Amino acid sequence: MNQRAIRLAWEEFQQHGRKACVLPRAIAASWERSRSFGVGTALLRAPLADEAEIFRRRSLNAAFLAASRQALERSREMLRDAASMMILADRTGFVLETAGDGRVVEQGKGNALQTGGAWQENAIGTNAIGTALAEQRPVKVTGAEHFCEDVQRWSCAAAPVHHPLDGELLGAVDISGPVATFNPQSLALAAAIGREIEATLEKAAKLDHEILLRHLLSKRSTWLSEDILVIDRRGYLVHSTETAVRKIDTASPDDLPHVLRRIIGSASAEAWERNCRDRFPNAGLEIVKDEGEVAGCLIVLLGKRSIPASPAVARAPRAAADAFDEIAGESAVMRDIRERARKLAANPLPVLIEGETGVGKELFARAIKAASACASGPFVPVNCGGMARDLIASELFGYVKGAFTGADGNGRPGKIEKADGGILCLDEIGEMPMDLQSYLLRVLEDGIVYRVGDHEGRPVSIRLVSMTNRDLMEEVGAGRFRRDLFYRIAAARLRIPPLRERGDDVLVLAERFAARTAARLGRPSPSFSDDALMLFRLYGWPGNVRELRNVIDAVLALCETDKIDVEHLPLEMRLCDKASRAAGAEPEAAAKPLTVLPPRRGMKTPEREAILAEVEACGGNLTEAARRLGIARSTLYVRLAKYGVLRSPED
């Protein structure tokens, strides 16, 4: 139908209703909505957001984007020469990403059919994205069926995407192209991609739910008499004990999902405890993480009985076990550092966490917070090296009205005030300018903070955890760091070992990261060849755990095979392997004689003896022993560490 025929059909629809109209009902209804919104047919392009708003929207939709990543990459290849592009939009019609034929993607910018474009009906009238979201069903809008005349050079087909667990509308998948070259199968393709994204989201949710339920089972003996709600990161109720829902004062059980979505799903993890404390005053909260990523939480309903005066102290032993157990690693050095950190967590001393970039210093800082007496307070991280020098003072100490040009009219509290009752975590503390170090020292000594431009002090109670990748004693000797401040922040010191000192932890972490990334991408967990694992063990990992995670993410994004070999690893790792072999070095991951320590008390079990017998029968070849035992190699490493068996004396 041409533009004139479309308009005549719409007018007929207005006068006589659907029975006398040849225009599809969804299109006619959308035109009516567009007219009521006051959209002008002469509009040339949709509204286009700036970079800051694009970043904010993409951050809000990070899980949706991650689940769509594989489909987007495939569309980039599949539609490259098909005169079409795939568009991913959020629930409001805001375009999050595009992929496909580069010429068509470029043409789309003429109508803001690009990342940052707002394609809801009230902004640009009838179009496949906005109309599919309004109708909540697949819709095709061809040429003159678009409300705005300049957009009528496009033909588009879009399908809404819902979360598979609760049906929440997440956004839409759209296939768009010029009218002359548009494929009639595009609507089926958009719907199929939408279903694929929903399946990926379902797999990721199930993985989170397994983590949450395993955590519940590990703690159930502690809460035998308590009622518990298990909530995932979206606020979805995964499990509840039989009487838990009845204890909550909602108008009806049907109201509970809305309550949980509001206080959990729509809030940051840092706000969960505050929201739960406000909504359920007689309840405890445990946030559950896997490899540093939040999977959800457990709400423990404590009923009407009295709560101890200091609930954070009462919960500390339980939180300590949880928080530190989430930090992966079974090498002797990691077991020792976790045990040392547990002891420090129970003491209010300031802690200085030292270690190379990427070793996981913040994981330990957050675990100390969760296991400390201020577990229920805020955790406020400050990157002293990531702020402009002129802003550090106002960020740390806050400022009053009129303190400087551009200051907020009401003034603003600083990070130190926001950390009151909790932990202030100063990252890269060695980067703090000398002139501010004296002010920080005064706050730590007196417990009083003065905002910039103010003469009235505000009392604060904070616990300080500082982090650095520098040798602060060397900085003190060079006159770049105050000696008195060093001794104030380093009452206790915690050195996190680099990955190269953690033995077979690198193999355990590699397989765990791979499983997590694969689940996020909606594909089976890959395995690693023996040579690849040898190289993981041999490589020096200058970027530590962060570099390992990035390598795994990149390899899985680029590699379609289910078995990772040396050829799939980054060039710098392969060069390291060649240099080592040229020098005649033996890869550390090769089989070595086992050093069997006397079994720790309670560790002489049938399983231990069976594992040792199999390893001995394989001549110390752990790969072969794991195969015969029917378990993953990483599982075997963990069991050997658990039972006091080390691969070599230095481990």
KATACOR-V597988 format. One line per field, one symbol per residue. burial: 1 if it has 24 or more other C-alpha atoms within 12 Angstrom, else 0. Layout:
# KATACOR-V597988
burial = ???
This chain:
# KATACOR-V597988
burial = 000001101100100000001011111111111110001110011111000001001100101111111111101100100111111111111111111111011011001111111111111111111111111111111111111111111111111111101001111111111110011001101111111111111111111111111011000000000111111111111111100110110000000110111011100011011011101111111111111101111111111000000011101111111111111111111110111111111101111111111111111111111111111111111111000000111111111100000000000111111111111111111111110110111011000111110000000111111111111100000001110011011101111111111111111111111111111111101111111111111111100111111011101110100011110111001101100000000011111001010000000000010011011000011111110000011111111111111111001
